[in-house]
Amino acid sequence: MSSFSGNVSRVANTRIFARVSQNGTQFLVYQMEYSAANDVALILPLPTPPDTAPDQVHFVRLSNYENFFSDMENGFPYTRNAPVAGSHAQHVMTHLVGSFESFFVPTPHELDKLDERFRVPSELVKRLPEYNDFGFAVFKLRAGENTVQPLAIEFPTRNPQLVFFPTTQIRDGKVPEEAPFDYDLFCQARAGWLRSYDVASSFMNIAETHGVVDPGERISRMTVQGLHPNSDILVGLRA
């Protein structure tokens, strides 16, 4: 689920990176462009084990690595500038938002305790029963036409054999059966997707990823666009 607490007139160029660590945690990095008349919150579900404590979820600051995804795309030089069917023809100028407030909410019920401007009602989340015992990462974002800096989290995952991408959408207070997808997904797993030409250290500034990216592994990439069933994307780890 990628949900905004208020009205957002435009969301585009969403890029998500995910990796499961050997310690049973998952890293998730999320970046997008958006337009909003007022301050809003981006709310992402996390498949954390029940009763996960807030201090078990870590927000990783990538403020010094705003080129995280553009560098990652350099691992796929033959597709980096290629047009994709269904992509946006109009480009809207945005500026990078480098400061935001982020925190972890351990249950859907706790969402109702947030400031009204920065919450999605738990009654709406209940329409997605798979989230009944999920936790949620909340990022407060500024109004305007913006590109957020890469938002990075490390959290304990209930199933270390699955890589989780939050792609279910809540729109205008509804959970549609189908939704327009516009995602570039990246992971360090043998997912059967397009793979980078070399390991991540060949084209990324590994020191600035603060452990989010494994330097010795290649990266897999999949672009998902168009109308699709409104659900999260899960990738099973392969040997």
C-alpha positions as CSV (number, residue, x, y, z in Angstrom):
1,M,0.0,0.0,0.0
2,S,1.3,3.4,-0.9
3,S,-1.2,5.9,0.5
4,F,-1.3,9.6,1.0
5,S,-3.2,11.2,3.9
6,G,-4.5,14.0,1.8
7,N,-5.2,15.0,-1.8
8,V,-2.3,14.6,-4.1
9,S,-2.9,15.8,-7.7
10,R,0.1,14.0,-9.2
11,V,2.4,11.0,-8.4
12,A,5.0,9.9,-10.9
13,N,8.4,8.3,-11.4
14,T,8.0,6.0,-8.4
15,R,11.1,3.9,-7.8
16,I,11.4,1.2,-5.1
17,F,14.5,-0.8,-4.1
18,A,14.2,-3.8,-1.8
19,R,16.7,-6.3,-0.3
20,V,16.4,-9.0,2.4
21,S,19.4,-9.2,4.6
22,Q,21.0,-12.3,6.2
23,N,19.8,-11.0,9.6
24,G,16.1,-11.5,8.7
25,T,15.5,-7.8,8.0
26,Q,14.4,-6.1,4.8
27,F,15.7,-2.8,3.4
28,L,13.2,-0.7,1.5
29,V,14.0,2.5,-0.4
30,Y,11.2,4.6,-1.9
31,Q,11.3,7.7,-4.1
32,M,8.8,9.5,-6.2
33,E,7.6,12.9,-7.6
34,Y,4.3,14.3,-6.3
35,S,2.2,17.5,-6.3
36,A,0.1,18.4,-3.3
37,A,-1.6,21.7,-2.3
38,N,-1.1,21.0,1.4
39,D,1.4,19.1,3.6
40,V,0.6,15.3,3.5
41,A,2.0,12.0,4.8
42,L,3.0,9.1,2.7
43,I,2.1,5.8,4.5
44,L,3.7,2.5,3.6
45,P,2.8,-0.8,5.1
46,L,5.6,-3.0,6.4
47,P,5.2,-6.8,6.8
48,T,6.7,-6.7,10.3
49,P,6.1,-9.5,12.8
50,P,3.3,-8.8,15.3
51,D,4.3,-6.7,18.3
52,T,7.4,-5.2,16.5
53,A,8.7,-2.4,18.7
54,P,9.5,1.0,17.2
55,D,13.2,0.7,18.1
56,Q,13.4,-2.4,15.8
57,V,12.6,-0.3,12.7
58,H,15.4,1.9,11.5
59,F,15.1,4.9,9.1
60,V,18.3,5.2,7.1
61,R,19.3,8.7,6.0
62,L,20.3,8.9,2.4
63,S,20.2,12.7,2.3
64,N,23.8,12.7,0.9
65,Y,22.9,10.3,-1.8
66,E,20.1,11.9,-3.8
67,N,21.4,10.1,-6.9
68,F,20.7,6.7,-5.3
69,F,18.3,5.6,-8.1
70,S,19.9,7.3,-11.0
71,D,23.2,5.6,-10.1
72,M,21.3,2.3,-9.8
73,E,19.8,2.8,-13.2
74,N,23.3,3.1,-14.6
75,G,23.6,-0.6,-14.0
76,F,21.2,-1.0,-16.9
77,P,22.8,1.2,-19.6
78,Y,20.8,-0.2,-22.6
79,T,17.4,0.6,-21.0
80,R,18.2,3.7,-19.0
81,N,16.9,6.2,-21.6
82,A,14.6,3.9,-23.5
83,P,10.9,4.9,-23.7
84,V,8.4,2.6,-21.9
85,A,4.9,2.1,-23.1
86,G,2.4,4.0,-21.0
87,S,5.0,6.4,-19.6
88,H,4.2,10.0,-18.9
89,A,4.7,12.3,-21.9
90,Q,4.6,15.5,-19.9
91,H,7.5,16.3,-17.5
92,V,6.7,18.5,-14.5
93,M,9.6,20.4,-12.9
94,T,10.0,19.5,-9.3
95,H,12.5,20.3,-6.6
96,L,14.1,17.8,-4.2
97,V,12.7,17.7,-0.7
98,G,15.6,16.9,1.6
99,S,14.0,17.1,5.1
100,F,11.0,15.2,6.4
101,E,9.7,13.7,9.6
102,S,9.4,9.9,9.7
103,F,8.3,7.4,12.2
104,F,7.0,3.8,12.7
105,V,3.4,3.0,13.6
106,P,3.1,-0.6,14.9
107,T,-0.6,-1.4,14.2
108,P,-3.4,-0.1,12.0
109,H,-5.2,1.0,15.1
110,E,-2.4,3.4,16.0
111,L,-2.9,5.2,12.7
112,D,-6.0,6.8,14.2
113,K,-3.9,8.5,16.9
114,L,-2.0,10.6,14.3
115,D,-2.8,14.2,13.5
116,E,-5.8,14.2,11.2
117,R,-3.7,15.7,8.4
118,F,-1.2,12.8,8.4
119,R,-3.3,9.7,8.8
120,V,-5.4,7.2,6.8
121,P,-8.4,6.0,8.9
122,S,-7.9,2.5,10.3
123,E,-11.4,1.7,9.0
124,L,-10.2,2.2,5.5
125,V,-7.1,0.0,6.1
126,K,-9.4,-2.7,7.4
127,R,-10.7,-3.2,3.9
128,L,-7.3,-4.7,3.3
129,P,-7.3,-7.6,5.8
130,E,-3.7,-8.6,4.9
131,Y,-2.7,-5.5,6.9
132,N,-4.5,-6.4,10.1
133,D,-1.2,-7.0,12.0
134,F,1.2,-5.0,9.8
135,G,3.2,-2.0,10.9
136,F,3.4,1.3,9.0
137,A,6.1,3.7,8.1
138,V,4.9,7.3,8.0
139,F,6.7,10.1,6.2
140,K,5.4,13.7,6.5
141,L,6.0,15.6,3.3
142,R,5.8,19.3,2.3
143,A,3.2,20.8,-0.1
144,G,4.3,21.7,-3.6
145,E,5.6,20.0,-6.7
146,N,8.4,17.9,-5.3
147,T,10.7,15.0,-5.6
148,V,11.4,13.4,-2.3
149,Q,14.9,12.3,-1.4
150,P,15.2,8.5,-1.2
151,L,13.2,7.3,1.8
152,A,15.0,4.3,3.3
153,I,13.9,1.9,6.0
154,E,15.3,-1.3,7.6
155,F,12.7,-3.4,9.3
156,P,12.3,-7.0,10.7
157,T,10.3,-9.0,8.1
158,R,7.9,-11.8,9.0
159,N,9.0,-13.9,5.9
160,P,12.7,-13.5,5.0
161,Q,12.1,-15.7,1.9
162,L,9.9,-12.9,0.3
163,V,10.9,-9.4,-0.9
164,F,8.0,-7.0,-0.3
165,F,7.1,-4.0,-2.5
166,P,4.3,-1.8,-1.3
167,T,2.3,-1.1,-4.5
168,T,-1.3,-1.4,-3.3
169,Q,-3.0,2.0,-3.7
170,I,-5.6,3.8,-1.7
171,R,-7.2,6.6,-3.8
172,D,-9.7,9.2,-2.8
173,G,-10.7,7.2,0.2
174,K,-11.3,4.0,-1.8
175,V,-9.4,0.8,-2.5
176,P,-10.1,0.1,-6.2
177,E,-9.9,-3.4,-7.6
178,E,-7.5,-2.2,-10.3
179,A,-5.2,0.7,-10.2
180,P,-2.8,2.5,-12.6
181,F,0.8,1.4,-11.9
182,D,3.9,3.4,-12.7
183,Y,6.7,1.7,-10.8
184,D,10.4,1.0,-11.4
185,L,11.2,-1.9,-9.1
186,F,14.7,-2.9,-8.1
187,C,15.9,-5.7,-5.8
188,Q,19.0,-7.8,-5.0
189,A,17.4,-11.2,-5.6
190,R,17.2,-13.7,-8.4
191,A,13.7,-12.6,-9.5
192,G,13.8,-13.5,-13.1
193,W,13.9,-9.8,-14.0
194,L,16.4,-7.9,-16.1
195,R,19.8,-8.0,-14.3
196,S,22.5,-5.3,-14.0
197,Y,25.6,-5.8,-16.1
198,D,27.8,-6.1,-13.0
199,V,27.7,-6.1,-9.2
200,A,26.4,-2.9,-7.4
201,S,29.8,-1.6,-6.4
202,S,30.6,-1.1,-10.1
203,F,28.1,1.7,-10.5
204,M,26.9,2.9,-7.1
205,N,28.5,4.9,-4.3
206,I,28.3,2.0,-1.8
207,A,29.6,4.0,1.2
208,E,26.6,6.4,0.9
209,T,24.1,3.6,0.9
210,H,24.9,2.9,4.6
211,G,24.5,-0.9,4.2
212,V,21.2,-0.7,2.3
213,V,22.9,-2.1,-0.9
214,D,25.0,-5.3,-1.0
215,P,28.1,-4.2,-2.9
216,G,28.9,-7.8,-4.2
217,E,25.5,-8.6,-5.6
218,R,23.9,-7.7,-9.0
219,I,20.6,-5.8,-9.1
220,S,17.4,-6.9,-10.8
221,R,15.0,-4.5,-12.3
222,M,11.3,-4.6,-13.5
223,T,9.2,-1.7,-14.8
224,V,5.5,-2.1,-14.1
225,Q,3.1,0.4,-15.9
226,G,-0.6,0.4,-16.9
227,L,-3.7,-0.9,-15.2
228,H,-3.1,-3.8,-12.9
229,P,-4.8,-5.7,-10.0
230,N,-4.4,-3.4,-7.0
231,S,-2.1,-5.4,-4.8
232,D,1.4,-5.4,-3.4
233,I,4.2,-7.2,-5.3
234,L,6.0,-10.1,-3.6
235,V,9.2,-11.7,-5.0
236,G,10.3,-15.1,-3.7
237,L,14.0,-15.5,-3.2
238,R,15.7,-18.1,-5.4
239,A,18.8,-20.0,-4.7
